[in-house]
Every structure is written in C-alpha cells, then in structure tokens.
Amino acid sequence: MQEITNMRGLRLKHNVTLSELAQAAGVSVQQISRVELFEHPPTQSLERKYESAMEEVIVRRYGAVRELENDYRAVKGILLDRAED
C-alpha cells in the first residue's frame, strides 16, 4: 500500500478536492499531489502553507454550512412547498 500524508488522509475523508486545497494554498494541484505522495520533500514552510490552506478550507466550509442551516431554518415546515424566486 502506498504511503500518504495525514493531509491526504484528511482531504479524502472529508472530500476536500485537490483543487480546493490548491486554491487556498496558492499552489498547483500537481504540487499538492506530489507532496501528499512523498514525491516532493516536505519542509516547514510547506507545512505552514498547507496548515493555513486547510484552515481556510475549514472556514469556507463552515460559512457554507451556516448559510445552509440558516436557509433550511427559513423553510423548515414548508420544505416541500413551491420555492419562491
């Protein structure tokens, strides 16, 4: 079995795409993939960059989930009624 980083494990478990993480980190999808598969040597600088990127993904997703929750509460009890434009 191929070794992977904890970052890849988290990313796969929580459906964080390479593109989503790459955008947050400001790097290419290929760079993240190479780091995750130990094809690029890890550095403290990369560790910090990817930590910040993962935290940004968490914040973005938290915001999206809160918006979904608020929108859901607005239609709770009328969920199957015709939606207003």
N, C-alpha and C positions, 0 to 999 in steps of 0.2 A: 504494500500500500504506500502511496506517495505521501511524504510528509507535507503538511501545510501549516501555515501560521495560525495563531489564535485569531488574528484579524479575519482571515478567510473563513475560519470556523464560525465566527460571529456573523460575518457577512452572509454566508449561506444559510445559517439557522434563521436569520431574521430578514431574509430576502432583500438585502441591500445589494444593488447591482454594482458591477464594476464601474459603470458609467456614473452612477450616483455618487460613489465614493471618489472617483477620479475628479469629477466636477468640484466636489467640496474641497479636495486636496490641491486642485490646480495642477494636476499631472495627467499623463496619458493613461488610458486603460491598460496599455501594454506594460507600463512601468509597475502598476499595482500588481498585475498578474505575475510578473517576474519576481517581485518581492515576495508575494504570497507563496510562490512555489520554490523559494530559496534559490532562484536563479540570479538574483542581484543581492549583494551583501547588505545586510541591514546596518544602519547607522543610527546614532542617537538623534540626528537631525531628521531622518525619515520617520523614526518612532514618534517624535513630537508632531511632525506634519500629519501623520496618519491618525494620531490621537485626536488632534484638532479637527480633522476631517470627519472622523467618526462621531465626535461630539456635535459637530454641525449637522450631520445627518439626523442624529437623535433629536436635536432642537427642531429641525424642519418637520420631522415626522410627528413630534409631539404637538406642534402647532396644527398640523393637518388633522390629527386625531381630535384635538379640541374643537376644531371647526366642524368636523363630522358630528361630534357629540352635541354641539350647540344646534346644528341644523336638524339633527334627529329629535332633539327635545322639542323643537318648534313644530314638528309634525307627528309627535307621539300621540296616538289615539286616532289619528287620521292618516295613518301611513299608507293605506290603500285607496285613499281618495285621489281624485284627479289633481295633478300638480298644477300650481299656478305658474304662469310665465314670469 
